[in-house]
């Protein structure tokens, strides 16, 4: 089709980044700052809505290195800790980041993602990356002599072609390459789905704790409660698939019915108003079988998404971008070191996800709830756990042996209440083995 080929513009670059979320914007800024010609292609127009508003304290040094810390401070709400509310213990407890093993990061931020992501995207532009919005990458071809060719379409129908030495897939839950390679797999250890929306007039904690995230356990999963600086509060329910199969009503009605099942969150939302439609998302946790290969890497949600109970999403995405920038830079400048650089990248990414996942897989178990609701700093394990919640797990972290001790305490607690633990394990296994959430749960 020569007419189509003639109408298609072609752009050549060193690195093509697909996706303008935290991972894509971060790596685009870093690689452009190192002198590479970077083109970032984003399917939407920023600012745009996105969920996942809670940052971790270890996000802050990444923001400093990017040069956007002050910009984020202006739009963020200070978050000094995380509150866990348990109906099984009839109480709540707050973990303060200031009490973590590393005392250098006593706070983080809650951010409206439309504003936060725009800050990062504008920073990529300022660092020299070419940013193309409202353009969706479709077909991807890896060339025999190295590099990649990708075709895309603008919202106005124009076609585009990009040739690059390296492709960074930061396409988020679109999972561009994982879907193309057919290597995306639902998480067999943690199958869940979510409903979420924004409210005004929600009852927040008082004083310095106003910006803290609150986590509410209930019989079918857990809720998040995230206060934002403009008075809006993000609220979501993460539940097992069997619960979503019960849905008969529209998402908004079903969300309100779900809230009513958790008295703690219902009390916080008494009199509150939804600001827009409720969103429902199925197939919530997944992972691709690999993170990288010749001429490409996958960052953040493009590789894997894990249950957000510890607010790890943005942190893992941005951290993967920093690690990815080192790997891509090596591949482009020292091709003979490419395989080694990519192996190191993959190991680091998997380590981070696996470290958090151990706790995520068990966060609804009675044994872990007991430890969270009755913390003791034996062998400084509470400080180590707080550092984990802050994101301080990479590099030469001093908490690793304490986290091993915490796991021994967990298993001992499970054994002490063996009948209860076995029942919880059986119920969890049954919940996970349920078929995938019906496609209707995807409706907005």
Residue pairs with C-beta under 8 A, 6 or more apart in sequence:
4 159
7 158
7 159
8 151
8 159
8 160
8 161
9 158
9 159
9 160
9 161
10 160
10 161
10 162
10 163
11 39
11 160
11 161
11 162
11 163
12 162
12 163
12 164
13 37
13 38
13 39
13 130
13 162
13 163
13 164
13 165
14 31
14 36
14 37
14 38
14 164
14 165
14 166
14 332
15 28
15 31
15 36
15 37
15 38
15 39
15 164
15 165
15 166
15 167
15 168
15 328
15 332
16 38
16 39
16 41
16 148
16 150
16 162
16 164
16 166
16 167
16 168
17 24
17 27
17 28
17 38
17 39
17 40
17 41
17 129
17 168
17 170
18 24
18 41
18 137
18 150
18 167
18 168
18 169
18 170
18 171
18 176
19 40
19 41
19 42
19 43
19 169
19 170
19 171
19 172
19 174
19 176
19 302
20 40
20 41
20 42
20 44
20 46
20 117
20 121
20 124
20 131
20 133
20 170
21 50
21 117
21 170
21 172
21 300
21 301
21 317
22 116
22 117
22 120
22 300
22 314
22 317
22 318
22 321
23 170
23 172
23 299
23 300
23 301
23 302
23 317
23 318
23 320
23 321
23 324
24 40
24 42
24 124
24 168
24 170
24 299
24 321
25 40
25 117
25 120
25 121
25 123
25 124
26 62
26 66
26 120
26 124
26 317
26 318
26 321
26 322
26 325
27 168
27 170
27 299
27 321
27 322
27 324
27 325
27 328
28 38
28 40
28 124
28 127
28 129
28 131
28 168
29 66
29 120
29 123
29 124
29 126
29 127
29 129
30 66
30 127
30 321
30 322
30 325
31 38
31 129
31 325
31 328
31 329
32 38
32 124
32 127
32 128
32 129
33 127
33 128
34 325
34 329
36 328
36 329
36 332
37 130
38 124
38 128
38 129
38 130
39 129
39 130
39 132
39 162
39 164
40 121
40 124
40 129
40 130
40 131
40 132
41 132
41 135
41 136
41 137
41 152
41 162
42 121
42 131
42 132
42 133
42 134
42 135
43 134
43 135
43 136
43 137
43 174
44 133
44 134
45 133
45 134
46 114
46 117
46 118
46 121
46 133
47 114
47 115
47 117
47 118
48 114
48 117
49 113
49 114
50 113
50 114
50 117
51 113
51 196
51 234
51 236
51 279
52 113
52 308
52 311
52 313
52 314
53 110
53 111
53 112
53 113
53 116
53 226
53 228
53 234
54 79
54 108
54 110
54 213
54 224
54 226
54 311
54 314
55 76
55 79
55 108
55 109
55 110
55 111
55 311
55 314
55 315
56 108
56 311
56 312
56 314
56 315
56 389
56 390
56 391
57 97
57 100
57 105
57 106
57 107
57 108
57 390
57 391
57 392
58 105
58 315
58 319
58 390
58 391
58 392
58 394
59 108
59 109
59 314
59 315
59 318
59 391
60 69
60 105
60 108
61 105
62 315
62 318
62 319
62 322
63 69
63 72
65 322
66 120
66 123
67 123
68 119
68 120
68 123
71 119
71 123
72 109
72 111
72 116
72 119
73 109
75 111
75 112
75 115
75 116
75 119
75 229
76 109
76 110
76 111
76 116
76 229
77 109
77 110
77 111
77 210
77 211
77 227
77 228
77 229
78 107
78 109
78 208
78 211
79 107
79 108
79 109
79 110
79 211
79 212
79 213
80 96
80 97
80 98
80 106
80 107
80 208
80 209
80 211
80 212
81 94
81 95
81 96
81 97
81 98
81 209
81 212
82 94
82 95
82 212
82 213
82 214
82 215
82 311
82 389
83 92
83 93
83 94
83 95
83 205
83 209
83 212
83 213
83 214
83 215
84 92
84 93
84 94
84 95
84 214
84 215
84 217
84 372
84 373
85 91
85 92
85 214
85 215
85 216
85 217
85 264
86 92
86 217
86 369
86 372
86 373
87 216
87 217
87 218
87 262
87 263
87 264
88 217
88 366
88 369
89 369
89 370
89 373
89 374
91 373
92 214
92 264
93 372
93 373
93 375
94 209
94 212
95 375
95 385
95 386
95 389
96 106
96 386
97 105
97 106
97 107
97 108
97 386
97 389
97 390
98 106
98 107
99 382
99 383
99 386
100 383
100 386
100 387
100 389
100 390
100 392
101 380
101 383
101 384
101 386
101 387
101 392
101 398
101 399
101 402
102 387
102 390
102 392
102 398
105 390
105 392
108 390
109 211
110 211
110 213
110 226
110 227
110 228
110 229
111 228
111 229
112 228
112 229
112 230
112 232
116 314
121 131
124 131
125 131
132 160
134 154
134 155
134 156
135 152
135 153
135 154
135 155
135 160
136 152
136 153
137 150
137 151
137 152
137 162
137 171
137 176
138 150
138 151
138 152
138 153
139 150
139 151
140 148
140 149
140 150
140 151
140 167
140 176
140 177
140 180
141 148
141 149
141 150
142 148
142 294
142 295
142 296
143 149
146 165
146 294
146 295
147 163
147 164
147 165
147 166
147 295
148 163
148 164
148 165
148 166
148 167
148 295
148 296
149 161
149 162
149 163
150 161
150 162
150 164
150 167
151 159
151 160
151 161
151 162
152 159
152 160
152 161
152 162
153 159
153 160
154 160
165 295
165 332
166 295
166 296
166 297
166 328
166 331
166 332
167 177
167 295
167 296
167 297
168 296
168 297
168 299
168 324
168 328
169 175
169 176
169 177
169 178
169 296
169 297
169 298
169 299
169 302
169 303
170 298
170 299
170 300
170 302
170 317
170 321
171 177
171 302
172 300
172 301
172 302
173 301
173 305
174 302
175 184
175 286
175 288
175 298
175 301
175 302
176 302
177 288
177 296
177 298
177 302
178 184
178 288
178 298
178 302
178 303
181 288
183 288
183 289
183 290
184 286
184 287
184 288
185 286
185 287
185 288
185 289
186 283
186 285
186 286
186 436
187 285
187 286
187 287
187 306
188 432
189 357
189 361
189 432
190 285
190 306
190 307
190 357
190 360
190 361
190 432
191 240
191 241
191 284
191 285
191 431
191 432
191 434
191 436
192 221
192 238
192 239
192 240
192 241
192 284
192 285
192 307
193 238
193 239
193 241
193 244
193 280
193 281
193 282
193 283
193 284
193 437
193 441
194 236
194 237
194 238
194 239
194 280
194 281
194 284
195 236
195 237
195 239
195 251
195 254
195 255
195 258
195 278
195 279
195 280
195 281
196 224
196 234
196 235
196 236
196 237
196 278
196 279
196 281
197 234
197 235
197 236
197 252
197 255
197 274
197 275
197 276
197 277
197 278
197 279
198 232
198 233
198 234
198 235
198 274
198 275
198 276
199 232
199 233
199 235
199 269
199 272
199 273
199 274
199 275
200 231
200 232
200 233
200 272
200 273
200 275
201 271
201 272
201 273
202 225
202 227
202 233
202 235
202 268
202 269
202 272
203 267
203 268
203 269
203 270
203 272
204 210
204 227
204 233
204 268
205 212
205 214
210 227
211 227
212 227
213 224
213 225
213 226
213 311
214 224
214 225
214 268
215 222
215 223
215 224
215 225
215 309
216 222
216 223
216 225
216 262
216 264
216 265
217 364
217 369
218 261
218 262
218 264
218 265
219 261
220 237
220 239
220 240
220 243
220 258
220 261
221 237
221 238
221 239
221 240
221 243
221 364
222 237
222 238
222 309
222 363
222 364
223 235
223 236
223 237
223 238
223 259
223 262
223 265
224 234
224 235
224 236
224 238
224 308
224 309
225 233
225 234
225 235
225 265
225 268
226 233
226 234
226 235
227 233
228 234
232 275
233 272
235 259
235 265
235 269
237 255
237 258
237 259
237 262
238 284
238 307
238 308
238 309
239 258
240 431
240 432
240 434
241 282
241 431
241 434
241 435
241 436
241 437
242 430
242 431
242 434
243 258
244 280
244 282
244 437
244 438
244 441
245 434
245 437
245 438
247 254
247 438
247 440
247 441
248 254
249 257
250 443
251 277
251 278
251 279
251 280
251 443
251 444
252 274
252 277
252 278
254 278
254 280
255 278
259 265
259 266
259 269
260 266
277 444
278 444
279 444
280 441
280 442
280 443
280 444
281 441
281 442
282 436
282 437
282 438
282 439
282 441
282 442
283 436
283 437
284 305
284 307
285 305
285 306
285 307
286 304
286 305
287 303
287 304
287 305
287 353
288 298
288 302
288 303
288 304
290 346
291 297
291 298
291 303
291 345
291 346
291 349
291 350
292 298
292 327
292 342
292 345
292 346
293 342
294 338
295 331
297 324
297 327
297 328
297 342
297 345
299 317
299 320
299 321
299 324
300 313
300 316
300 317
300 318
300 320
300 321
301 313
301 317
303 320
303 349
304 353
305 313
306 312
306 353
306 356
306 357
306 360
307 360
307 363
309 360
309 363
310 356
310 359
310 360
310 388
310 389
312 356
312 391
315 391
316 352
316 353
316 356
319 352
319 391
319 394
320 349
320 352
323 345
323 348
323 349
324 345
326 341
326 345
327 341
327 342
327 344
327 345
330 337
330 338
330 341
331 337
331 338
331 341
331 342
334 341
348 394
351 393
351 394
352 393
352 394
355 388
355 393
355 403
356 388
356 393
358 407
359 368
359 388
362 368
362 410
363 369
364 428
365 414
365 421
365 424
365 425
365 428
366 417
366 420
366 421
366 424
367 410
367 413
367 414
367 417
367 421
367 424
368 410
370 413
371 406
371 409
371 410
371 413
375 382
375 385
376 382
377 383
378 405
378 409
379 402
379 405
380 402
381 402
381 403
381 405
381 406
381 409
383 399
383 402
384 399
384 402
384 403
384 405
384 406
385 403
385 406
387 393
387 397
387 399
388 399
388 403
392 399
393 399
414 421
415 421
